[in-house]
Structure formats: structure tokens, C-alpha cells
């Protein structure tokens, strides 16, 4: 089945060049092939990948300027949203942290094949790697399954003051946001916007929670994994 990603992206007023369309076609093909060997995604059907992964990731480009920015994607998995955003905006300087070495091997192979530059892949944990990258990035993204109070402690310390943390959430975001207010304040953030998007094909509602970094994060954060897991903020 052939699908033109632009047919979906017209909802976002985005039109990709033929070169970028081909890059996303390659991304899908490689994702499908590698997924037979290692666990990259539970979503393998082409419409699902194009909407739940590619389209969903590209919604970030509608709420934040990416050109010439630095972005770190925490727990990127198979590259969502970080690598998708890099293909969309080649000037983006991308760093990805993920704890799964096999997924990073897939990403490195794909990055090399697509000849993308200014991409750094780090095999590690966010609370450990922060020592090298504290408050280094304009934008921090996470599409991880952790609750927002936990994600905030892991992710917001990476953002520069006046930078932005974008958490990608489903329709049950409000309860998580309510529970995360203390963490957001302690880590130096303030909720800027909540933006709703509808994913085509299945009409799921997704939300981007934008958290501005308004002051420096105390060096005590993020805490160790054991502390975060035992006593979330």
C-alpha cells in the first residue's frame, strides 16, 4: 500500500518536499524490517506508523520553532518524536538519550543511511547523563509512558532557562498535570500551553503540554532512579 504522508499532514498545514517524503518512506521500510528482529514498535501497519508515529511527532513543529535549535529527546525509542523532527527540520541539532542499545543501533544505521548530521545518540539514563548536559537545550521532548511528575524531573533539568519541555500525552492528561504541579514548580518550570491535536485515521485526541523553564533547576534534581521511583515529586 502506498501512502503519501502529505495527505495526512494537510490537517497541520504542512507540506513535505519529495526528498523528505522519500526519507519517511525509507524510515517506515527500515522500521518494518528491523522490527522483525528487535522490538521497535507495536504499531507496524503503514497507516498506523504514518499517523501515530510520524504525524503525531510532527505536531511538535506546530507549537515550537525548530530552525537552528538544540533539542534533546528523552527515551526516544525508535526515534519518536526526535528523529522525525530532525528529518522535517534539517538544521535542528538533535540529541537522543535511550536506555535500549538495540534501538540506538537501529537509529544509528538509519541516520547514517539518510546522511543526517548533527545527531548525537547516547546510551544511558536521563538522571545519569544530566551531569554532561544540564540546561544545554532549547527544547526537551518526551513521548514516554511515565507520568508527568516523573517525566518533569527527568526532562526539565535539560532545558535552558527560557527553554521549553514538551510532554506528549493522551486524553487522560489532566489528572497527570494536576499531580505534576509540585514537580513543575520545584524543577523550575511553569505550564505555558496545552495544545490539542486529533490524530487522523483513528481520531484519537493527543495533547502537547508545553512547560517553560523559568529558572535554573537546583542541582539536587533529578534525583537517582531509586529515589524518583520510590518517592515521586
C-alpha positions in Angstrom: 0.0 0.0 0.0 1.3 3.4 -1.0 0.6 6.4 1.3 1.5 10.0 0.8 2.3 11.5 4.2 1.3 14.9 2.9 -2.3 13.7 2.6 -2.4 13.4 6.4 -0.3 16.5 7.1 -2.6 18.8 5.3 -4.5 18.9 8.6 -1.4 20.6 10.1 -0.9 22.9 7.1 2.4 21.1 6.5 3.7 20.0 3.0 6.8 18.0 2.8 9.2 18.1 -0.1 9.6 15.0 -2.3 13.0 14.4 -0.7 11.5 14.4 2.8 8.7 12.1 1.7 11.2 9.6 0.4 13.1 9.8 3.7 9.9 9.0 5.6 9.2 6.1 3.2 12.7 4.8 4.0 12.1 5.3 7.7 8.9 3.2 7.5 10.6 0.5 5.4 13.6 0.2 7.8 11.3 0.3 10.9 9.3 -2.6 9.4 12.3 -4.7 8.6 14.2 -4.1 11.8 11.1 -4.7 13.9 11.2 -8.3 12.8 14.5 -8.7 14.6 14.2 -6.3 17.5 11.2 -4.7 19.3 11.0 -1.2 18.0 7.2 -0.6 17.9 3.9 -2.4 18.4 2.5 -0.4 15.6 3.6 -1.9 12.2 0.7 -1.3 9.8 1.6 1.6 7.5 -1.3 3.9 8.3 -0.6 3.4 12.0 3.1 4.3 11.6 2.3 7.3 9.4 -0.3 8.7 11.8 0.5 7.5 15.3 4.3 8.0 14.9 5.1 10.4 12.1 2.1 12.7 12.2 2.0 12.7 16.0 5.7 13.6 16.2 5.3 16.4 13.7 2.6 18.1 15.8 5.5 19.4 17.9 6.6 21.6 14.9 3.4 23.5 15.2 4.0 24.8 18.7 7.7 25.5 18.8 10.3 26.9 16.3 12.8 24.2 15.4 15.1 26.0 13.0 18.7 26.1 14.3 17.5 25.0 17.7 19.0 22.3 20.0 16.6 19.5 21.0 17.1 16.5 23.3 14.6 13.6 23.1 14.4 11.6 26.3 13.5 7.9 25.8 13.1 8.2 22.1 12.7 4.5 21.4 12.6 4.2 17.6 13.1 7.9 17.1 9.7 9.5 18.1 9.5 12.4 18.0 13.2 13.4 17.8 14.3 11.8 14.6 11.0 12.7 12.8 11.6 16.3 13.7 15.2 16.2 12.5 14.1 14.9 9.1 11.4 17.7 9.0 13.9 20.4 10.0 17.5 19.5 9.0 19.0 22.5 10.8 17.8 21.0 14.2 20.7 19.9 16.4 19.4 16.6 17.9 20.5 14.6 20.9 18.7 11.4 21.8 19.0 9.5 25.1 17.7 6.0 25.4 18.4 3.0 27.6 18.0 0.4 24.8 21.2 -0.3 22.9 19.4 -2.3 20.2 17.1 0.6 19.4 20.0 3.0 19.3 21.8 0.7 16.8 18.7 0.9 14.6 18.7 4.7 14.8 22.4 5.0 14.1 22.0 2.8 11.0 19.1 4.8 9.7 20.8 8.2 10.5 23.8 7.0 8.5 21.7 5.8 5.6 19.8 9.1 5.4 23.0 11.1 5.8 21.7 13.2 8.6 24.2 15.3 10.5 24.3 17.0 13.9 22.7 14.0 15.7 24.1 12.6 18.9 22.9 9.2 20.3 23.5 8.4 23.9 23.0 5.0 25.5 22.1 5.8 29.1 19.7 7.1 31.6 18.4 10.7 31.8 19.2 11.1 35.5 22.8 10.0 34.9 23.6 11.8 31.7 22.3 15.1 33.1 25.9 15.7 34.5 27.1 16.3 31.0 24.1 18.2 29.6 22.4 20.2 32.3 20.5 23.2 30.9 22.0 22.7 27.5 19.0 22.6 25.2 16.4 24.9 23.8 13.8 22.1 23.6 13.3 18.9 25.5 10.8 16.3 24.3 9.4 13.1 25.7 6.7 10.7 24.5 7.4 8.2 27.2 4.8 6.4 29.2 5.9 7.8 32.6 3.6 10.1 34.4 4.1 13.8 34.0 5.5 14.4 37.5 8.2 11.8 36.9 8.9 13.0 33.3 9.3 16.5 34.6 12.0 15.6 37.0 13.9 13.6 34.3 13.5 16.1 31.5 13.1 19.7 32.6 16.7 19.9 34.0 18.0 19.6 30.5 16.2 22.7 29.3 18.0 26.1 29.3 16.3 28.9 31.2 13.7 30.2 28.8 13.7 26.9 27.0 10.8 24.5 26.7 9.9 21.0 27.7 7.2 19.4 25.6 5.4 16.3 27.0 3.3 14.3 24.6 0.2 12.9 26.3 -3.1 11.2 25.6 -6.6 12.3 26.5 -6.1 11.5 30.2 -3.5 14.2 30.6 -5.4 16.4 33.1 -5.1 14.1 36.1 -1.4 13.8 35.4 -1.0 17.6 35.0 -2.8 18.2 38.3 -0.5 15.8 40.1 2.6 17.3 38.5 2.2 20.9 39.6 4.6 20.5 42.6 7.3 18.8 40.4 7.0 21.5 37.7 7.5 24.3 40.3 10.4 22.6 42.1 12.3 21.9 38.9 11.9 25.5 37.7 9.1 25.3 35.3 5.7 26.8 34.5 3.0 25.5 32.3 2.9 27.6 29.1 0.3 25.9 26.9 -1.8 22.8 26.4 -2.4 22.1 22.7 -4.9 19.5 21.4 -4.4 17.6 18.2 -6.6 14.9 16.6 -4.7 12.0 15.0 -6.2 11.2 11.6 -7.3 7.7 10.7 -8.3 6.8 14.3 -9.4 10.2 15.6 -7.5 9.9 18.9 -7.0 13.1 20.8 -3.4 13.8 21.7 -2.1 16.8 23.8 1.2 18.6 23.9 1.9 20.0 27.3 4.4 22.9 27.0 6.3 23.7 30.2 8.6 26.8 30.1 11.8 26.8 32.1 11.6 30.0 34.1 14.5 29.5 36.5 17.5 27.2 37.0 17.0 23.7 38.3 18.6 23.0 41.7 21.5 20.6 41.5 19.6 18.1 43.7 17.4 17.3 40.7 17.0 14.9 39.1 17.4 12.5 41.9 18.5 8.9 41.5 16.2 6.4 39.8 15.6 4.7 43.1 14.5 7.9 44.8 12.3 9.0 41.9 10.7 5.6 41.7 10.1 5.4 45.5 9.1 9.0 46.2 7.9 10.8 43.0 7.5 14.6 43.4 
